[in-house]
Structures are given as structure tokens and as C-alpha cells.
Amino acid sequence: MAYEDNEGWSPPPGGVAIQAADVRKRYKGKPALDGFDLTVPMGTVCGLLGPNGAGKTTAVRILTTLLRADAGRVYVAGHDVRTEPRTVRYRIGLVGQNASVDELLSGRQNLVMFGKLYHLTRAAARRRAEELLERFGLTEAADQAVAEYSGGMRRRLDLATSLILAPPVLFLDEPTTGLDPRARIDVWDSIRSLVGSGTTVLLTTQYLEEADQLADQIAVIDAGRVVAEGTPDELKAKVGPDRVETVTRKPTLDEVFLHVTGHPANTAEQTTEQPA
């Protein structure tokens, strides 16, 4: 279904932050996305899970306007990513796996710099920096070089830089990879706070416990399409006690993942998806 064949496709109704319909993308003739569908209500966390190469990175790049789909429709924050990419970019935040901050600058300097890059006045950038430093518990370390920050502090600063313009939709690509358990919990608390204030989050993660803790809904992607979707409890119920060794306990998300993809979590084989 090419873009030009989609004239009858309607934008999502109010209350929907992300909607993707029949999205397709091929690399060297092989499908990375093959009919990807996703709907994320406003003010919720959606966990996007899948084996390596299943299409997660491609999906996130298309949703954030970094890559153009071959076919399908995508609306983010009420705007078409194909026809209104600039508007979409001002309505979203993106935190990737690698830190985007300058380690030689202080936390405050980084936030002011990002504010000016977003065309805030110097005074407005300073005010926004102070607000975000306080919100993420970084005020005491505001004037330290980021090189002196712990891993958890850097990730919180990364989150802060993505929120300079207070975007309604935030994409988090494995935000706690490499963090120790304490730092991971701190980042979880920050994410919960953001969602509590109305932000919508799409989260990719290799930690199924993280998705279980944070996500209102989970979409499992495999071979370029969503193969299972629902709340964590709904997905566990679909597997059922007959699928696990002990009937006196609920299935885990790891068991759900194995059941719907055929791959153990975190040990899946590479497929056709290309690196970002």
C-alpha cells in the first residue's frame, strides 16, 4: 500500500498520540517492516519489544522522521510524519542508546546550549535549564562537568535535554542499557513522573522487567509486524499456565516473548533489519 494509495486513510482520533497503519520498509529487497500497525493512546507508556532485527529500530526511525517508509501511514502528535516532518520533530523528544550531551560542559551548560539550538532566547534557555535540573534532581551537580557524572545522572540529563520544548511524545530507545540497578530505578522514576504529567512514551528495551514495570501496553514485533499486543497482564494470560512449568504462578514476560516470537529474550538471532 503506497502513500499515494492512502488518500482515504483518516488521521487518528483525539486521544491518540501515535498511530501507524500498514507501514512497510525494505532494505536490499528484504522487508524490515512488513505491515507494521501500532496505536498508542496519549499519556501512556508503550513498550515495543522484539528480537534483534525484528524491526524495532526501523519503526522508531520512521516514527521520529529519521527514515521514510516505503508505504503506509504514520501520525505522531496529530501530524503526518511524511507531509509534516518539521512539525513532528518539534512535537517529539528522542533519547537514543548513546548519550547526546557534551562531557566537557556542565549539566547546566548542556541544557542552555540545547535550548539555544531550539531557538529559545538565552534568558528562556536559562530558565528552562533550571526547571529541568530541578525536575531531574541534578541541581547540586549542575555546574560539574558531565564527565564527572555517574551513568544514571547522564541518562537523566539526556532525558532533560529531550524535554527542552516539553514535547507531548517521547521516544526512549533502550534508555537504561548499561546502568546499574539503582540508576535504572532512578530513570524509571523519572519516566513515571513524565507520564504522570501527561507525556506519552514509546519505549524500546532489552529488559523485559523494565517493560513490565513501566508499560501500560506492550507490542511485540517480529519479522516486521506486531505479533502480540496488550497490557503485560493480558499478554501473560494469553500464554496461560499450561505453557509454563508450574501452574501455580503466572507466566513471565520472558515466557510470553519466547511464545510469540520463538526466540528467548536477549538471545535472538539477527534477521534482516539494517543498523540505524
Stockholm file with secondary structure:
# STOCKHOLM 1.0

chainA/1-276         MAYEDNEGWSPPPGGVAIQAADVRKRYKGKPALDGFDLTVPMGTVCGLLGPNGAGKTTAVRILTTLLRADAGRVYVAGHDVRTEPRTVRYRIGLVGQNASVDELLSGRQNLVMFGKLYHLTRAAARRRAEELLERFGLTEAADQAVAEYSGGMRRRLDLATSLILAPPVLFLDEPTTGLDPRARIDVWDSIRSLVGSGTTVLLTTQYLEEADQLADQIAVIDAGRVVAEGTPDELKAKVGPDRVETVTRKPTLDEVFLHVTGHPANTAEQTTEQPA
#=GR chainA/1-276 SS CCGGGCTTCCCCCTTEEEEEEEEEEEETTEEEEEEEEEEEETTCEEEEECCTTSSHHHHHHHHTTSSCCSEEEEEETTEETTTCHHHHHTTEEEECSSCCSCTTSBHHHHHHHHHHHTTCCHHHHHHHHHHHHHHTTCSTTTTSBGGGSCHHHHHHHHHHHHTTTCCSEEEEESTTTTCCHHHHHHHHHHHHHHHHTTCEEEEECSCHHHHHHHCSEEEEEETTEEEEEECHHHHHHHHCGGGSSCTTSCCCHHHHHHHHHSSCTTCCCCCSCCCC
#=GC SS_cons         CCGGGCTTCCCCCTTEEEEEEEEEEEETTEEEEEEEEEEEETTCEEEEECCTTSSHHHHHHHHTTSSCCSEEEEEETTEETTTCHHHHHTTEEEECSSCCSCTTSBHHHHHHHHHHHTTCCHHHHHHHHHHHHHHTTCSTTTTSBGGGSCHHHHHHHHHHHHTTTCCSEEEEESTTTTCCHHHHHHHHHHHHHHHHTTCEEEEECSCHHHHHHHCSEEEEEETTEEEEEECHHHHHHHHCGGGSSCTTSCCCHHHHHHHHHSSCTTCCCCCSCCCC
//
